[in-house]
């Protein structure tokens, strides 16, 4: 069984949207090493429509961050969308056909490394609450963003988590990995 992992940058007040607005001065060497370890285990990606369109417009032509571009561009990517149709232009990208939960449950049963969920708050939420997310990595930066979309909302179902690992970096980031608590 393959593991499904999602990593999100978060502010102390829980904002996970547009981390480029507030993470600029706290990204450090340990955080980069942790991201590299996670990327080393992933051989399949899942994106939502918005994330796909943003990344497909940027990463194939990006001059900066060659490490991530070299990772994400050739990676097989599946895209969850209700509005996109036909063939996707970005290298190794395919639309998911049928219900997301069924597709993902089948993908988990297949051979391969970890499956990474990228650039989609709604997909992370959907997979977590469906019991299909094995690892939720929250990289909490020492900042209060003040506004922006949060991962969790009032009215979300009670969901018990188990801390799998934690690390504090030299610039005060916390790398927290959670899984669903059994029972």
OpenMM code with the backbone's topology and positions (N, CA, C; nanometers):
from openmm import Vec3, app, unit

residues = "UNK UNK UNK UNK UNK UNK UNK UNK UNK UNK UNK UNK UNK UNK UNK UNK UNK UNK UNK UNK UNK UNK UNK UNK UNK UNK UNK UNK UNK UNK UNK UNK UNK UNK UNK UNK UNK UNK UNK UNK UNK UNK UNK UNK UNK UNK UNK UNK UNK UNK UNK UNK UNK UNK UNK UNK UNK UNK UNK UNK UNK UNK UNK UNK UNK UNK UNK UNK UNK UNK UNK UNK UNK UNK UNK UNK UNK UNK UNK UNK UNK UNK UNK UNK UNK UNK UNK UNK UNK UNK UNK UNK UNK UNK UNK UNK UNK UNK UNK UNK UNK UNK UNK UNK UNK UNK UNK UNK UNK UNK UNK UNK UNK UNK UNK UNK UNK UNK UNK UNK UNK UNK UNK UNK UNK UNK UNK UNK UNK UNK UNK UNK UNK UNK UNK UNK UNK UNK UNK UNK UNK UNK UNK UNK UNK UNK UNK UNK UNK UNK UNK UNK UNK UNK UNK UNK UNK UNK UNK UNK UNK UNK UNK UNK UNK UNK UNK UNK UNK UNK UNK UNK UNK UNK UNK UNK UNK UNK UNK UNK UNK UNK UNK".split()
positions = [
    Vec3(0.0855, -0.1186, 0.0000),
    Vec3(0.0000, 0.0000, 0.0000),
    Vec3(0.0892, 0.1237, 0.0000),
    Vec3(0.0610, 0.2136, -0.0922),
    Vec3(0.1374, 0.3386, -0.1020),
    Vec3(0.0887, 0.4397, 0.0003),
    Vec3(0.1792, 0.5226, 0.0488),
    Vec3(0.1426, 0.6301, 0.1400),
    Vec3(0.1056, 0.7553, 0.0623),
    Vec3(0.0090, 0.8269, 0.1153),
    Vec3(-0.0325, 0.9545, 0.0581),
    Vec3(0.0087, 1.0627, 0.1561),
    Vec3(0.0845, 1.1603, 0.1069),
    Vec3(0.1355, 1.2651, 0.1935),
    Vec3(0.1056, 1.4027, 0.1355),
    Vec3(0.0791, 1.4960, 0.2237),
    Vec3(0.0585, 1.6347, 0.1841),
    Vec3(0.1404, 1.7218, 0.2774),
    Vec3(0.2098, 1.8170, 0.2220),
    Vec3(0.2863, 1.9113, 0.3015),
    Vec3(0.2394, 2.0528, 0.2740),
    Vec3(0.2048, 2.1234, 0.3792),
    Vec3(0.1561, 2.2604, 0.3642),
    Vec3(0.2352, 2.3538, 0.4539),
    Vec3(0.2715, 2.4678, 0.3995),
    Vec3(0.3290, 2.5745, 0.4805),
    Vec3(0.2136, 2.6414, 0.5531),
    Vec3(0.2330, 2.6698, 0.6801),
    Vec3(0.1275, 2.7284, 0.7618),
    Vec3(0.1844, 2.8408, 0.8477),
    Vec3(0.1018, 2.9403, 0.8725),
    Vec3(0.1373, 3.0422, 0.9709),
    Vec3(0.0900, 2.9924, 1.1077),
    Vec3(0.1323, 3.0575, 1.2133),
    Vec3(0.0897, 3.0185, 1.3476),
    Vec3(-0.0618, 3.0289, 1.3620),
    Vec3(-0.1245, 3.1238, 1.2930),
    Vec3(-0.2698, 3.1376, 1.3000),
    Vec3(-0.3433, 3.0495, 1.1996),
    Vec3(-0.2733, 2.9535, 1.1388),
    Vec3(-0.3380, 2.8510, 1.0571),
    Vec3(-0.3580, 2.8828, 0.9108),
    Vec3(-0.3072, 2.9942, 0.8629),
    Vec3(-0.3229, 3.0291, 0.7211),
    Vec3(-0.2286, 2.9414, 0.6388),
    Vec3(-0.2821, 2.8784, 0.5339),
    Vec3(-0.2020, 2.7940, 0.4445),
    Vec3(-0.2042, 2.8453, 0.3005),
    Vec3(-0.2810, 2.9473, 0.2746),
    Vec3(-0.2921, 3.0045, 0.1404),
    Vec3(-0.1788, 3.1044, 0.1152),
    Vec3(-0.1233, 3.0993, -0.0046),
    Vec3(-0.0215, 3.1949, -0.0495),
    Vec3(0.0920, 3.2151, 0.0502),
    Vec3(0.1624, 3.1065, 0.0862),
    Vec3(0.2695, 3.1213, 0.1860),
    Vec3(0.3839, 3.2111, 0.1402),
    Vec3(0.3950, 3.2350, 0.0106),
    Vec3(0.5005, 3.3238, -0.0380),
    Vec3(0.4868, 3.4644, 0.0206),
    Vec3(0.3666, 3.4993, 0.0696),
    Vec3(0.3447, 3.6319, 0.1274),
    Vec3(0.4099, 3.6481, 0.2645),
    Vec3(0.4354, 3.5341, 0.3350),
    Vec3(0.4814, 3.5474, 0.4732),
    Vec3(0.5950, 3.4539, 0.5126),
    Vec3(0.6409, 3.3669, 0.4266),
    Vec3(0.7457, 3.2735, 0.4668),
    Vec3(0.8863, 3.3154, 0.4251),
    Vec3(0.9004, 3.4213, 0.3535),
    Vec3(1.0258, 3.4609, 0.2894),
    Vec3(1.1468, 3.4649, 0.3817),
    Vec3(1.1360, 3.5088, 0.5045),
    Vec3(1.2541, 3.5224, 0.5889),
    Vec3(1.2737, 3.4071, 0.6868),
    Vec3(1.1932, 3.3018, 0.6783),
    Vec3(1.2082, 3.1915, 0.7730),
    Vec3(1.2400, 3.0579, 0.7060),
    Vec3(1.2593, 3.0571, 0.5769),
    Vec3(1.2970, 2.9332, 0.5090),
    Vec3(1.4444, 2.9072, 0.5385),
    Vec3(1.4785, 2.7911, 0.5925),
    Vec3(1.6160, 2.7634, 0.6332),
    Vec3(1.6647, 2.6294, 0.5778),
    Vec3(1.7902, 2.5989, 0.6075),
    Vec3(1.8548, 2.4794, 0.5530),
    Vec3(1.7847, 2.3507, 0.5983),
    Vec3(1.7454, 2.3435, 0.7241),
    Vec3(1.6777, 2.2236, 0.7745),
    Vec3(1.5437, 2.2023, 0.7046),
    Vec3(1.4740, 2.3114, 0.6798),
    Vec3(1.3457, 2.3023, 0.6100),
    Vec3(1.3668, 2.2509, 0.4676),
    Vec3(1.4692, 2.3017, 0.4011),
    Vec3(1.5017, 2.2532, 0.2676),
    Vec3(1.5380, 2.1060, 0.2672),
    Vec3(1.6126, 2.0607, 0.3683),
    Vec3(1.6502, 1.9194, 0.3777),
    Vec3(1.5270, 1.8320, 0.3996),
    Vec3(1.4355, 1.8766, 0.4853),
    Vec3(1.3123, 1.8013, 0.5091),
    Vec3(1.2271, 1.7912, 0.3841),
    Vec3(1.2198, 1.9004, 0.3100),
    Vec3(1.1436, 1.8991, 0.1841),
    Vec3(1.2092, 1.8021, 0.0858),
    Vec3(1.3428, 1.8014, 0.0806),
    Vec3(1.4142, 1.7104, -0.0083),
    Vec3(1.3889, 1.5651, 0.0266),
    Vec3(1.3836, 1.5330, 0.1557),
    Vec3(1.3542, 1.3959, 0.1982),
    Vec3(1.2141, 1.3550, 0.1555),
    Vec3(1.1180, 1.4446, 0.1736),
    Vec3(0.9805, 1.4137, 0.1345),
    Vec3(0.9725, 1.3926, -0.0167),
    Vec3(1.0376, 1.4806, -0.0932),
    Vec3(1.0340, 1.4687, -0.2396),
    Vec3(1.0996, 1.3383, -0.2847),
    Vec3(1.2010, 1.2919, -0.2128),
    Vec3(1.2699, 1.1696, -0.2487),
    Vec3(1.1829, 1.0452, -0.2384),
    Vec3(1.0761, 1.0516, -0.1598),
    Vec3(0.9852, 0.9366, -0.1438),
    Vec3(0.8668, 0.9406, -0.2402),
    Vec3(0.8416, 1.0561, -0.3026),
    Vec3(0.7230, 1.0743, -0.3867),
    Vec3(0.7555, 1.0426, -0.5323),
    Vec3(0.6697, 0.9594, -0.5943),
    Vec3(0.6869, 0.9333, -0.7378),
    Vec3(0.5592, 0.9566, -0.8181),
    Vec3(0.4568, 1.0104, -0.7520),
    Vec3(0.3302, 1.0430, -0.8181),
    Vec3(0.2716, 1.1647, -0.7485),
    Vec3(0.2123, 1.2565, -0.8263),
    Vec3(0.1545, 1.3759, -0.7680),
    Vec3(0.0063, 1.3914, -0.7986),
    Vec3(-0.0618, 1.4613, -0.7114),
    Vec3(-0.2027, 1.4944, -0.7298),
    Vec3(-0.2181, 1.6443, -0.7089),
    Vec3(-0.2866, 1.7079, -0.8032),
    Vec3(-0.3135, 1.8516, -0.7940),
    Vec3(-0.4609, 1.8773, -0.8227),
    Vec3(-0.5114, 1.9863, -0.7699),
    Vec3(-0.6433, 2.0345, -0.8071),
    Vec3(-0.6299, 2.1242, -0.9295),
    Vec3(-0.7421, 2.1670, -0.9837),
    Vec3(-0.7409, 2.2474, -1.1056),
    Vec3(-0.6650, 2.3783, -1.0894),
    Vec3(-0.6943, 2.4525, -0.9840),
    Vec3(-0.6308, 2.5831, -0.9652),
    Vec3(-0.4797, 2.5670, -0.9503),
    Vec3(-0.4373, 2.4751, -0.8638),
    Vec3(-0.2947, 2.4510, -0.8459),
    Vec3(-0.2288, 2.4039, -0.9736),
    Vec3(-0.2983, 2.3157, -1.0460),
    Vec3(-0.2429, 2.2680, -1.1728),
    Vec3(-0.2205, 2.3850, -1.2694),
    Vec3(-0.3219, 2.4692, -1.2850),
    Vec3(-0.3090, 2.5801, -1.3801),
    Vec3(-0.1984, 2.6768, -1.3398),
    Vec3(-0.1854, 2.7050, -1.2110),
    Vec3(-0.0786, 2.7944, -1.1656),
    Vec3(0.0582, 2.7310, -1.1876),
    Vec3(0.0743, 2.6072, -1.1481),
    Vec3(0.2038, 2.5405, -1.1577),
    Vec3(0.2405, 2.5089, -1.3025),
    Vec3(0.1419, 2.4690, -1.3836),
    Vec3(0.1697, 2.4366, -1.5244),
    Vec3(0.2132, 2.5619, -1.6006),
    Vec3(0.1696, 2.6758, -1.5539),
    Vec3(0.2093, 2.8017, -1.6162),
    Vec3(0.3497, 2.8444, -1.5722),
    Vec3(0.3916, 2.8007, -1.4538),
    Vec3(0.5181, 2.8475, -1.3980),
    Vec3(0.6330, 2.7466, -1.4110),
    Vec3(0.6148, 2.6240, -1.3601),
    Vec3(0.7268, 2.5313, -1.3447),
    Vec3(0.7940, 2.4865, -1.4739),
    Vec3(0.7242, 2.4643, -1.5827),
    Vec3(0.7956, 2.4224, -1.7038),
    Vec3(0.8947, 2.5272, -1.7563),
    Vec3(0.8757, 2.6537, -1.7186),
    Vec3(0.9625, 2.7611, -1.7674),
    Vec3(1.0430, 2.8284, -1.6561),
    Vec3(1.0378, 2.7744, -1.5350),
    Vec3(1.1023, 2.8394, -1.4205),
    Vec3(1.2539, 2.8348, -1.4314),
    Vec3(1.3158, 2.9487, -1.4074),
    Vec3(1.4619, 2.9568, -1.4047),
    Vec3(1.5154, 2.9381, -1.2625),
    Vec3(1.4311, 2.9627, -1.1623),
    Vec3(1.4744, 2.9505, -1.0236),
    Vec3(1.4315, 2.8160, -0.9670),
    Vec3(1.4919, 2.7778, -0.8569),
    Vec3(1.4594, 2.6543, -0.7850),
    Vec3(1.4609, 2.5329, -0.8782),
    Vec3(1.5751, 2.5128, -0.9407),
    Vec3(1.5907, 2.4024, -1.0350),
    Vec3(1.5668, 2.2680, -0.9682),
    Vec3(1.5947, 2.2558, -0.8378),
    Vec3(1.5720, 2.1280, -0.7695),
    Vec3(1.4248, 2.0889, -0.7740),
    Vec3(1.3355, 2.1828, -0.7388),
    Vec3(1.1936, 2.1498, -0.7394),
    Vec3(1.1415, 2.1352, -0.8822),
    Vec3(1.1843, 2.2215, -0.9722),
    Vec3(1.1432, 2.2092, -1.1120),
    Vec3(1.1872, 2.0767, -1.1716),
    Vec3(1.3093, 2.0328, -1.1388),
    Vec3(1.3583, 1.9042, -1.1862),
    Vec3(1.2815, 1.7867, -1.1285),
    Vec3(1.2209, 1.8077, -1.0129),
    Vec3(1.1386, 1.7049, -0.9491),
    Vec3(0.9965, 1.7040, -1.0065),
    Vec3(0.9311, 1.8204, -1.0102),
    Vec3(0.7884, 1.8264, -1.0415),
    Vec3(0.7588, 1.8131, -1.1903),
    Vec3(0.8447, 1.8628, -1.2774),
    Vec3(0.8137, 1.8577, -1.4205),
    Vec3(0.8017, 1.7150, -1.4745),
    Vec3(0.8966, 1.6236, -1.4509),
    Vec3(0.8824, 1.4882, -1.5053),
    Vec3(0.7904, 1.3968, -1.4242),
    Vec3(0.7508, 1.4381, -1.3042),
    Vec3(0.6688, 1.3551, -1.2161),
    Vec3(0.5331, 1.3245, -1.2799),
    Vec3(0.4856, 1.1996, -1.2750),
    Vec3(0.3479, 1.1726, -1.3180),
    Vec3(0.2507, 1.2476, -1.2268),
    Vec3(0.1595, 1.3238, -1.2887),
    Vec3(0.0685, 1.4089, -1.2137),
    Vec3(-0.0759, 1.3790, -1.2544),
    Vec3(-0.1615, 1.3632, -1.1543),
    Vec3(-0.3043, 1.3454, -1.1783),
    Vec3(-0.3748, 1.4716, -1.1297),
    Vec3(-0.4714, 1.5176, -1.2072),
    Vec3(-0.5373, 1.6448, -1.1796),
    Vec3(-0.6858, 1.6217, -1.1559),
    Vec3(-0.7331, 1.6676, -1.0409),
    Vec3(-0.8751, 1.6603, -1.0070),
    Vec3(-0.9418, 1.7897, -1.0519),
    Vec3(-1.0382, 1.7780, -1.1410),
    Vec3(-1.1068, 1.8969, -1.1917),
    Vec3(-1.2447, 1.8601, -1.2428),
    Vec3(-1.3389, 1.9494, -1.2191),
    Vec3(-1.4734, 1.9330, -1.2755),
    Vec3(-1.4893, 2.0148, -1.4029),
    Vec3(-1.3900, 2.1012, -1.4342),
    Vec3(-1.4059, 2.1912, -1.5484),
    Vec3(-1.3043, 2.1693, -1.6605),
    Vec3(-1.1864, 2.1166, -1.6304),
    Vec3(-1.0886, 2.0901, -1.7365),
    Vec3(-1.1320, 1.9678, -1.8169),
    Vec3(-1.0951, 1.9657, -1.9440),
    Vec3(-1.1294, 1.8519, -2.0295),
    Vec3(-1.0155, 1.8285, -2.1290),
    Vec3(-1.0097, 1.7075, -2.1798),
    Vec3(-0.9120, 1.6759, -2.2831),
    Vec3(-0.7729, 1.6518, -2.2284),
    Vec3(-0.6759, 1.6575, -2.3188),
    Vec3(-0.5370, 1.6360, -2.2812),
    Vec3(-0.4807, 1.7608, -2.2131),
    Vec3(-0.3992, 1.7385, -2.1140),
    Vec3(-0.3355, 1.8487, -2.0426),
    Vec3(-0.1969, 1.8719, -2.1008),
    Vec3(-0.1565, 1.9983, -2.1067),
    Vec3(-0.0319, 2.0349, -2.1730),
    Vec3(0.0931, 2.0056, -2.0917),
    Vec3(0.0864, 2.0177, -1.9609),
    Vec3(0.2061, 2.0010, -1.8793),
    Vec3(0.2499, 1.8550, -1.8829),
    Vec3(0.3762, 1.8351, -1.9033),
    Vec3(0.4394, 1.7042, -1.9131),
    Vec3(0.3886, 1.6078, -1.8050),
    Vec3(0.3491, 1.4865, -1.8469),
    Vec3(0.3063, 1.3775, -1.7574),
    Vec3(0.1858, 1.4118, -1.6711),
    Vec3(0.0942, 1.4933, -1.7222),
    Vec3(-0.0263, 1.5305, -1.6477),
    Vec3(-0.1491, 1.4676, -1.7126),
    Vec3(-0.2355, 1.4115, -1.6274),
    Vec3(-0.3591, 1.3491, -1.6753),
    Vec3(-0.4745, 1.3865, -1.5837),
    Vec3(-0.5914, 1.4022, -1.6424),
    Vec3(-0.7119, 1.4279, -1.5642),
    Vec3(-0.7585, 1.3008, -1.4963),
    Vec3(-0.8092, 1.3155, -1.3759),
    Vec3(-0.8708, 1.2035, -1.3044),
    Vec3(-1.0123, 1.1881, -1.3576),
    Vec3(-1.0467, 1.0668, -1.3945),
    Vec3(-1.1829, 1.0383, -1.4407),
    Vec3(-1.2564, 0.9638, -1.3308),
    Vec3(-1.3796, 1.0012, -1.3073),
    Vec3(-1.4599, 0.9363, -1.2042),
    Vec3(-1.4399, 1.0008, -1.0686),
    Vec3(-1.5053, 0.9431, -0.9675),
    Vec3(-1.4973, 0.9991, -0.8317),
    Vec3(-1.3543, 0.9965, -0.7756),
    Vec3(-1.3141, 1.1059, -0.7127),
    Vec3(-1.1791, 1.1193, -0.6601),
    Vec3(-1.1456, 1.0105, -0.5588),
    Vec3(-1.2337, 0.9852, -0.4640),
    Vec3(-1.2030, 0.8889, -0.3587),
    Vec3(-1.1768, 0.7497, -0.4154),
    Vec3(-1.2573, 0.7059, -0.5118),
    Vec3(-1.2374, 0.5738, -0.5730),
    Vec3(-1.1081, 0.5674, -0.6517),
    Vec3(-1.0802, 0.6715, -0.7297),
    Vec3(-0.9557, 0.6761, -0.8064),
    Vec3(-0.8360, 0.6693, -0.7124),
    Vec3(-0.8420, 0.7471, -0.6056),
    Vec3(-0.7291, 0.7549, -0.5147),
    Vec3(-0.7105, 0.6268, -0.4350),
    Vec3(-0.8191, 0.5643, -0.3942),
    Vec3(-0.8090, 0.4367, -0.3225),
    Vec3(-0.7416, 0.3331, -0.4117),
    Vec3(-0.7765, 0.3304, -0.5402),
    Vec3(-0.7126, 0.2371, -0.6339),
    Vec3(-0.5651, 0.2724, -0.6547),
    Vec3(-0.5333, 0.4002, -0.6647),
    Vec3(-0.3956, 0.4445, -0.6839),
    Vec3(-0.3088, 0.4036, -0.5638),
    Vec3(-0.3641, 0.4137, -0.4432),
    Vec3(-0.2922, 0.3748, -0.3218),
    Vec3(-0.2575, 0.2265, -0.3222),
    Vec3(-0.3431, 0.1443, -0.3798),
    Vec3(-0.3217, -0.0008, -0.3811),
    Vec3(-0.2146, -0.0431, -0.4806),
    Vec3(-0.1794, 0.0429, -0.5740),
    Vec3(-0.0828, 0.0092, -0.6783),
    Vec3(0.0605, 0.0094, -0.6279),
    Vec3(0.1506, -0.0206, -0.7180),
    Vec3(0.2934, -0.0208, -0.6868),
    Vec3(0.3500, 0.1195, -0.6997),
    Vec3(0.4569, 0.1443, -0.6258),
    Vec3(0.5266, 0.2710, -0.6379),
    Vec3(0.5581, 0.3322, -0.5038),
    Vec3(0.6144, 0.4526, -0.5109),
    Vec3(0.6489, 0.5280, -0.3908),
    Vec3(0.5297, 0.6049, -0.3391),
    Vec3(0.5600, 0.7060, -0.2586),
    Vec3(0.4547, 0.7879, -0.2002),
    Vec3(0.3838, 0.8704, -0.3072),
    Vec3(0.2601, 0.9044, -0.2771),
    Vec3(0.1789, 0.9923, -0.3604),
    Vec3(0.1722, 1.1267, -0.2882),
    Vec3(0.2125, 1.2332, -0.3549),
    Vec3(0.2123, 1.3655, -0.2941),
    Vec3(0.0949, 1.4485, -0.3414),
    Vec3(0.0308, 1.5169, -0.2488),
    Vec3(-0.0781, 1.6086, -0.2812),
    Vec3(-0.0182, 1.7487, -0.2784),
    Vec3(-0.0272, 1.8201, -0.3918),
    Vec3(0.0392, 1.9492, -0.4063),
    Vec3(-0.0601, 2.0614, -0.4336),
    Vec3(-0.0360, 2.1754, -0.3744),
    Vec3(-0.0996, 2.3013, -0.4107),
    Vec3(-0.2519, 2.2950, -0.4155),
    Vec3(-0.3134, 2.2279, -0.3166),
    Vec3(-0.4589, 2.2234, -0.3150),
    Vec3(-0.5108, 2.2023, -0.1735),
    Vec3(-0.5576, 2.3079, -0.1133),
    Vec3(-0.6150, 2.3000, 0.0203),
    Vec3(-0.7384, 2.2101, 0.0183),
    Vec3(-0.8232, 2.2258, -0.0819),
    Vec3(-0.9484, 2.1487, -0.0860),
    Vec3(-0.9224, 1.9994, -0.1038),
    Vec3(-0.8226, 1.9608, -0.1833),
    Vec3(-0.7916, 1.8185, -0.1989),
    Vec3(-0.7352, 1.7595, -0.0705),
    Vec3(-0.6506, 1.8334, -0.0020),
    Vec3(-0.5967, 1.7852, 0.1248),
    Vec3(-0.7118, 1.7601, 0.2219),
    Vec3(-0.8037, 1.8537, 0.2310),
    Vec3(-0.9189, 1.8391, 0.3199),
    Vec3(-1.0032, 1.7172, 0.2808),
    Vec3(-1.0331, 1.7062, 0.1526),
    Vec3(-1.1188, 1.5975, 0.1056),
    Vec3(-1.0549, 1.4608, 0.1340),
    Vec3(-0.9269, 1.4474, 0.1055),
    Vec3(-0.8598, 1.3194, 0.1279),
    Vec3(-0.8437, 1.2889, 0.2765),
    Vec3(-0.8141, 1.3918, 0.3567),
    Vec3(-0.8014, 1.3713, 0.5009),
    Vec3(-0.9323, 1.3212, 0.5604),
    Vec3(-1.0418, 1.3902, 0.5297),
    Vec3(-1.1701, 1.3543, 0.5891),
    Vec3(-1.2276, 1.2250, 0.5304),
    Vec3(-1.1773, 1.1814, 0.4139),
    Vec3(-1.2173, 1.0522, 0.3569),
    Vec3(-1.1307, 0.9378, 0.4097),
    Vec3(-1.0316, 0.9707, 0.4932),
    Vec3(-0.9445, 0.8681, 0.5500),
    Vec3(-0.8382, 0.8182, 0.4538),
    Vec3(-0.8077, 0.8948, 0.3488),
    Vec3(-0.7119, 0.8515, 0.2468),
    Vec3(-0.5756, 0.9187, 0.2579),
    Vec3(-0.5597, 1.0115, 0.3505),
    Vec3(-0.4328, 1.0819, 0.3670),
    Vec3(-0.3562, 1.0162, 0.4819),
    Vec3(-0.2375, 0.9653, 0.4523),
    Vec3(-0.1576, 0.8963, 0.5536),
    Vec3(-0.0708, 0.9911, 0.6346),
    Vec3(-0.0268, 1.0994, 0.5728),
    Vec3(0.0646, 1.1909, 0.6397),
    Vec3(0.0306, 1.3343, 0.6022),
    Vec3(0.0055, 1.4151, 0.7032),
    Vec3(-0.0164, 1.5575, 0.6850),
    Vec3(0.0999, 1.6296, 0.7507),
    Vec3(0.1870, 1.6877, 0.6682),
    Vec3(0.3011, 1.7624, 0.7200),
    Vec3(0.2650, 1.9107, 0.7195),
    Vec3(0.2620, 1.9691, 0.8380),
    Vec3(0.2395, 2.1119, 0.8512),
    Vec3(0.3714, 2.1762, 0.8880),
    Vec3(0.4158, 2.2671, 0.8052),
    Vec3(0.5397, 2.3396, 0.8290),
    Vec3(0.4978, 2.4772, 0.8794),
    Vec3(0.5017, 2.4925, 1.0109),
    Vec3(0.4501, 2.6127, 1.0755),
    Vec3(0.5630, 2.7146, 1.0884),
    Vec3(0.5445, 2.8269, 1.0218),
    Vec3(0.6408, 2.9365, 1.0260),
    Vec3(0.6088, 3.0301, 1.1420),
    Vec3(0.7097, 3.0908, 1.2009),
    Vec3(0.6868, 3.1790, 1.3152),
    Vec3(0.6353, 3.3168, 1.2715),
    Vec3(0.5113, 3.3167, 1.2242),
    Vec3(0.4506, 3.4405, 1.1756),
    Vec3(0.2986, 3.4296, 1.1906),
    Vec3(0.2349, 3.5411, 1.2135),
    Vec3(0.0889, 3.5495, 1.2110),
    Vec3(0.0532, 3.6174, 1.0800),
    Vec3(-0.0126, 3.5447, 0.9913),
    Vec3(-0.0466, 3.5982, 0.8595),
    Vec3(-0.1612, 3.6983, 0.8667),
    Vec3(-0.2538, 3.6766, 0.9578),
    Vec3(-0.3632, 3.7714, 0.9751),
    Vec3(-0.4827, 3.7477, 0.8851),
    Vec3(-0.4589, 3.7025, 0.7633),
    Vec3(-0.5706, 3.6742, 0.6732),
    Vec3(-0.5264, 3.5710, 0.5707),
    Vec3(-0.6248, 3.5069, 0.5127),
    Vec3(-0.5991, 3.4039, 0.4128),
    Vec3(-0.6731, 3.2767, 0.4493),
    Vec3(-0.6784, 3.1880, 0.3570),
    Vec3(-0.7516, 3.0625, 0.3738),
    Vec3(-0.6785, 2.9699, 0.4700),
    Vec3(-0.7555, 2.9121, 0.5583),
    Vec3(-0.7020, 2.8179, 0.6564),
    Vec3(-0.7364, 2.6757, 0.6138),
    Vec3(-0.6617, 2.5800, 0.6652),
    Vec3(-0.6855, 2.4402, 0.6295),
    Vec3(-0.8141, 2.3886, 0.6919),
    Vec3(-0.8410, 2.4280, 0.8144),
    Vec3(-0.9589, 2.3767, 0.8838),
    Vec3(-1.0572, 2.4885, 0.9114),
    Vec3(-1.1868, 2.4509, 0.9122),
    Vec3(-1.2952, 2.5477, 0.9255),
    Vec3(-1.3909, 2.5068, 1.0363),
    Vec3(-1.4666, 2.6026, 1.0868),
    Vec3(-1.5748, 2.5701, 1.1784),
    Vec3(-1.6676, 2.4718, 1.1094),
    Vec3(-1.7120, 2.3712, 1.1830),
    Vec3(-1.8042, 2.2733, 1.1273),
    Vec3(-1.7368, 2.1507, 1.0673),
    Vec3(-1.6025, 2.1494, 1.0602),
    Vec3(-1.5344, 2.0290, 1.0119),
    Vec3(-1.5617, 1.9147, 1.1089),
    Vec3(-1.5611, 1.7908, 1.0590),
    Vec3(-1.5866, 1.6778, 1.1483),
    Vec3(-1.4723, 1.6578, 1.2483),
    Vec3(-1.5069, 1.6106, 1.3658),
    Vec3(-1.4069, 1.5756, 1.4654),
    Vec3(-1.3173, 1.4672, 1.4043),
    Vec3(-1.1879, 1.4928, 1.4001),
    Vec3(-1.0927, 1.4008, 1.3379),
    Vec3(-0.9713, 1.3923, 1.4287),
    Vec3(-0.9462, 1.2751, 1.4817),
    Vec3(-0.8339, 1.2570, 1.5731),
    Vec3(-0.7076, 1.2270, 1.4937),
    Vec3(-0.5999, 1.2966, 1.5309),
    Vec3(-0.4718, 1.2803, 1.4639),
    Vec3(-0.3681, 1.2284, 1.5625),
    Vec3(-0.2620, 1.1713, 1.5067),
    Vec3(-0.1503, 1.1229, 1.5870),
    Vec3(-0.0231, 1.1899, 1.5353),
    Vec3(0.0535, 1.2486, 1.6262),
    Vec3(0.1790, 1.3115, 1.5880),
    Vec3(0.2793, 1.2020, 1.5529),
    Vec3(0.3298, 1.2049, 1.4279),
    Vec3(0.4260, 1.1056, 1.3818),
    Vec3(0.5687, 1.1528, 1.4013),
    Vec3(0.5922, 1.2825, 1.3860),
    Vec3(0.7249, 1.3385, 1.4097),
    Vec3(0.7147, 1.4894, 1.4248),
    Vec3(0.8169, 1.5472, 1.4874),
    Vec3(0.8233, 1.6921, 1.5015),
    Vec3(0.9694, 1.7342, 1.5014),
    Vec3(0.9942, 1.8523, 1.4469),
    Vec3(1.1296, 1.9062, 1.4421),
    Vec3(1.1206, 2.0581, 1.4427),
    Vec3(1.2077, 2.1195, 1.5192),
    Vec3(1.2203, 2.2650, 1.5169),
    Vec3(1.3458, 2.2995, 1.4392),
    Vec3(1.3343, 2.3969, 1.3483),
    Vec3(1.4497, 2.4371, 1.2682),
    Vec3(1.5180, 2.5580, 1.3322),
    Vec3(1.6332, 2.5926, 1.2801),
    Vec3(1.7125, 2.7019, 1.3374),
    Vec3(1.6428, 2.8379, 1.3294),
    Vec3(1.5529, 2.8563, 1.2353),
    Vec3(1.4810, 2.9841, 1.2241),
    Vec3(1.3434, 2.9803, 1.2905),
    Vec3(1.3190, 2.8745, 1.3700),
    Vec3(1.1958, 2.8684, 1.4468),
    Vec3(1.0774, 2.8052, 1.3776),
    Vec3(1.0967, 2.7443, 1.2612),
    Vec3(0.9888, 2.6709, 1.1965),
    Vec3(0.9648, 2.5411, 1.2726),
    Vec3(0.8424, 2.4940, 1.2722),
    Vec3(0.8096, 2.3633, 1.3277),
    Vec3(0.7614, 2.2750, 1.2126),
    Vec3(0.8251, 2.1610, 1.1960),
    Vec3(0.7832, 2.0629, 1.0960),
    Vec3(0.7086, 1.9546, 1.1728),
    Vec3(0.5780, 1.9516, 1.1570),
    Vec3(0.4913, 1.8614, 1.2305),
    Vec3(0.4254, 1.7648, 1.1348),
    Vec3(0.4447, 1.6358, 1.1562),
    Vec3(0.3839, 1.5345, 1.0694),
    Vec3(0.2775, 1.4587, 1.1493),
    Vec3(0.1571, 1.4551, 1.0930),
    Vec3(0.0443, 1.3899, 1.1574),
    Vec3(-0.0114, 1.2809, 1.0677),
    Vec3(-0.0665, 1.1783, 1.1304),
    Vec3(-0.1439, 1.0763, 1.0612),
    Vec3(-0.2766, 1.0633, 1.1315),
    Vec3(-0.3705, 0.9960, 1.0677),
    Vec3(-0.4998, 0.9712, 1.1328),
    Vec3(-0.4795, 0.8735, 1.2482),
    Vec3(-0.5404, 0.9024, 1.3589),
    Vec3(-0.5308, 0.8128, 1.4762),
    Vec3(-0.6316, 0.7010, 1.4591),
    Vec3(-0.5845, 0.5807, 1.4757),
    Vec3(-0.6734, 0.4655, 1.4603),
    Vec3(-0.7559, 0.4475, 1.5870),
    Vec3(-0.8787, 0.4028, 1.5651),
    Vec3(-0.9662, 0.3734, 1.6784),
    Vec3(-1.0301, 0.4906, 1.7267),
] * unit.nanometer
topology = app.Topology()
chain = topology.addChain("A")
for resn in residues:
    res = topology.addResidue(resn, chain)
    for name in ("N", "CA", "C"):
        topology.addAtom(name, app.Element.getBySymbol(name[0]), res)
